[in-house]
Amino acid sequence: MLLNKDTMVVGRDVCLVPYSAYHVEKYHRWMQSPELLELTASEPLSLEEEYRMQKSWQTEDDKLTFIAIKGTEQPTTVDAEISRMIGDVNLFFPFSPTIAEINIMVAEEKYRRMGYGEEILLLMMTYAVQHLPVETFSAKIKDDNKPSILFFFEVGV
């Protein structure tokens, strides 16, 4: 979605930045993990397919994504931003612009179960309510994805 192409959402310990082409290689490395593929119900993509997917996230109106980076200062270089990447958060609008399916991934294992996921989720939800006509959020979680079920239960959404 072009809405967030120049947006940085700053939180307490993380910030959200638009998913750009320079993020793709690290994101692609994350998505080589069988664990992350299983937890996110994703299919492995080639690097070329990942670049096409990034472009679609940037231009299509039925989805919105941010990369989550650790820290709250504006990165001074692309390399600094890439080194701070910890995950991503996405919204899909499969039925209506008022109903958003939200997905979150804290890809860097050392940052899981430390509160970053909750902050990323709440930053995205706040952004969506302030800048889009979103009234309802939903999350699709596989029955055997215990970490995500526990996460959404603990966050209370």
N, C-alpha and C positions, 0 to 999 in steps of 0.2 A: 504494500500500500504506500503510495507516495506521501501520504499524510505525515509520516514520521521520518522522511528521508534526511532531514536536517535537525532531528530532535535528539537531545540527550536528557534522559529523565534521571535526576539525581536523588538518591536515597540516603540512608544513614551510613551504610557500609558498602553499597554497590551502586552502580549506575547502569542504565540501559541505553544502548546505542543502536542505531540502525544496522541491520545485517548488510554488510558491504562485501564486495568481491574480495577484498583483502582478508576477510575472515574465513573464507571458504576452505582454504587448505587445512587450517586447524580444526574447523568444524568437521571436515571430511575425516580427519584422523580420529576424532572422537567417535564418529559413526562407523568405524571399523571394529569397534568393541562389540562382541556378541552380547555382552550384558546390556549395553545401552540400546542396541537394536531390539532386544527382547523387551526391555522396560518401556521403550517408546513405541513399540509395535511398528517399527520402521523396517523398510527393506534396504539392503545395502545398495548404494549408488556408486557409479564411477565418479571420478573427479569432474569429468566433463558434465555429467548429469547433475552433480551438485552445483556447479556454476549456473546451469540453466535454472535449477530450482531457486537459487538465490535471486536471480533476475526476476523470476515470477513472484517471489515474496515481495520484491521491491515495487512491482508494477501492477499486480492484480488487486482489485478492490475487495475481494472476499476473504482476505487474510492479512494479518499484520504480525510482524515479528521484530524482536529486539534481541541483540546479544547482550548478555549480562557480563559486566566486567567488575572485578574487585576494586574497591576504592571509590572515592567520590570526586577526585580531581580530574579535570579534562586531560586526557592523555596528550603528551606533547609530540609523539610520533606514532606512526602506524605500528611499528614494532612494540612500542610500550603498550599500546592498546591490545594487540594480539597476546602479549605475555600475560595480560590481566584477565583474559577471557575465562569465565568459569561455567557458562551455560547459556541457555536461551529461553525465551518465553514467546508463545505464539497465541494468536487468536484466529479462529476460523469462523466464518459466518455462513454456514451451509444452508440455512433456512430463511434468515431474516437479519437485517442490520441491527436489530435490537437484541438478538440472542447470540452470544459469543461462546464458542467452545474454547476453553483455555487449556493450554499445554505448557508444562514447564520441565526443563531438564537442567539439573546441576551436573554437568558432565565431569567436572574435575572432582574425583572422589574425596580428596582431602578437604573439600568445602561442603560436603554433605553433612546433614544433621547438625549444622552450626547456626541455623537461622537465616542463611542466605536465601534459601528457597522461599521461605515465607515473605521475606522482604521483596524479592523479585516478583512474586505473585501479586502482592498488594500494590506494588508500584504499577504493574501492568493494568490491574483492575481499576486503579484510580485514574490512570491515563485514559483508559477506554471510556470511563464514565464522564470524564471532563471533556473529551475531544470527539467522541462518537455517540450515536444514539443508543448505546448499549443499556439495556434494562435488566438482563438476565445473563448469568454465566452458567456454563455447564462444563463438566470434565468427563471425558470418556476414559475409563481405566479398566484394563483387563482384570478379571477376577483373581488371577494369581500374582498380580503386581502389588505385593504386600507393602513395599516401601511407599508407593504412591497413595494407596488407600489410607495408610497410617498418616501420611503427610496431610492429606486433605481433611481427614478427621481431626487431627490436632490443630490445624489452622482454623477449622470451623467453617469451611465453605463447602 
